[in-house]
C-alpha cells in the first residue's frame, strides 16, 4: 500500500469512473479482477473519488473499444457500474 498521498499509478493510461465503490473489500475484489487482464500492469482504486486508475504493461496498450468492452464486463461482474472511461493526455 502506498504511503499517504502517494499513488501506485502516478501516470494512469486509463481512468475508470465506477459507480458503487463504497466497500473497501469489494473495491479490492474489483482491483484483483482488473489485474488479471493480460495488458494491465497496475490498478489503484480511489474509492472516495469513484475512480480506478489503470496502467498498461509496456507495449501492450489495447484498442479503446476492446478495453472499454472488457472492463465494462469485469466491472459489472464485480457488482459495480462503469460510468465512463477517460484516457489522460501526457
RAWONOR-V872900 format. One line per field, one symbol per residue. phi: phi as a letter, one per 40 degrees, with the letter a starting at -180 (. if undefined). psi: psi as a letter, one per 30 degrees, with the letter a starting at -180 (. if undefined). burial: b if it has 16 or more other ideal C-beta (glycine too) atoms within 10 Angstrom, else e. Layout:
phi=???
psi=???
burial=???
//
This chain:
phi=.ccdgcbcbcbccabccbchcbbdccccccdccccccccccabbcbdccgbbcbbccdgbcccdccccccccccccccgbbccabbbcch
psi=kllkfkkfifikfkkkjkkgifkeeeeeeeeeeeffkfgkelkjkieefhljkkklkkghjlkeeeeeeeeeeeeeffglkjelkkjkk.
burial=eeeeeeeebeebbbbbebebbeeeebbebbbebbeebeebebbbbeeeebbbbbbbeeeeebeeeebbeebeebbeebebebeebeeeee
//
